[in-house]
Amino acid sequence: MDGVWTPLGAPALVDWCEPNYLVTPWLAELWNTVSSLLIVAMGVFGFWRCRDSELRGQPSPVQSTSPRPRPVAQSYAPPPPSP
C-alpha cells in the first residue's frame, strides 16, 4: 500500500522493523510513531511540571535543593599601591 507521504520523496533504502503503511496510509511505521509520541508526551509533561512549580513559587524539580550557596563570581581588584 502506498502512503500519503510517498509522493513527497523516495522511501528509505533500509526498512528496519515493520512494513510501511500496514495499518493506515497516514503512518509509515505505526509502532515507531507510537514510541515517538510517548517521548514527546514525556517532554511536554516535564515542561509543564517545571512551569507549574515556578508559578506556585516552589523550586523547579530540576534545580538543586542543596543548602550550600552557589559561588558568586567576584571581580578582581588590584591591591592598593603601597606608600
C-alpha positions in Angstrom: 0.0 0.0 0.0 1.3 3.4 -0.9 1.0 6.1 1.8 0.1 9.7 1.8 3.7 10.7 2.2 5.1 8.5 -0.7 4.8 11.2 -3.4 6.9 13.6 -1.3 10.1 11.6 -1.7 11.7 8.2 -2.0 11.4 5.8 0.9 14.4 4.9 3.0 16.8 2.4 1.4 16.6 0.2 4.5 13.3 -1.0 6.0 14.1 -1.8 9.6 11.4 -3.4 11.7 7.9 -3.2 10.3 6.3 -2.9 6.9 5.4 0.6 5.8 1.8 1.8 5.7 0.4 -1.5 7.0 -2.3 -0.1 9.3 -3.1 3.3 7.7 -1.9 5.3 4.8 -1.0 8.2 7.1 1.6 6.3 9.3 4.6 4.7 7.7 5.5 2.7 10.8 2.9 2.5 13.5 5.0 1.5 16.5 7.7 3.9 15.7 5.1 6.7 15.7 3.6 5.5 19.0 7.0 5.4 20.7 7.9 8.8 19.4 4.6 10.3 20.6 5.4 8.8 24.1 8.8 10.6 24.1 7.2 13.9 23.1 4.5 13.5 25.8 7.1 12.9 28.4 8.9 16.1 27.4 5.7 18.1 27.5 4.8 16.7 30.9 8.3 17.7 32.2 8.0 21.2 30.8 4.5 21.5 32.4 5.8 20.4 35.8 8.7 22.9 35.8 6.4 25.7 34.6 3.7 24.8 37.2 6.2 24.7 40.1 7.6 28.1 39.1 4.1 29.7 39.1 3.4 28.3 42.6 6.7 29.8 43.9 8.3 26.4 44.5 11.7 25.5 43.3 11.8 23.8 40.0 12.2 20.0 40.0 15.4 20.3 38.0 17.0 22.9 40.4 19.4 21.8 43.1 18.0 21.8 46.6 21.3 21.6 48.4 21.7 24.0 51.3 25.1 25.3 50.1 25.1 28.7 48.5 26.2 28.9 44.9 29.6 30.6 44.4 29.4 34.2 43.2 31.9 35.5 40.7 33.9 38.3 42.2 35.7 40.9 40.2 39.4 41.2 40.6 40.7 44.5 42.1 44.4 45.1 42.2 45.9 45.8 45.6 46.2 49.4 46.6 49.6 50.9 46.0 52.0 50.9 48.9 53.2 54.2 50.3 
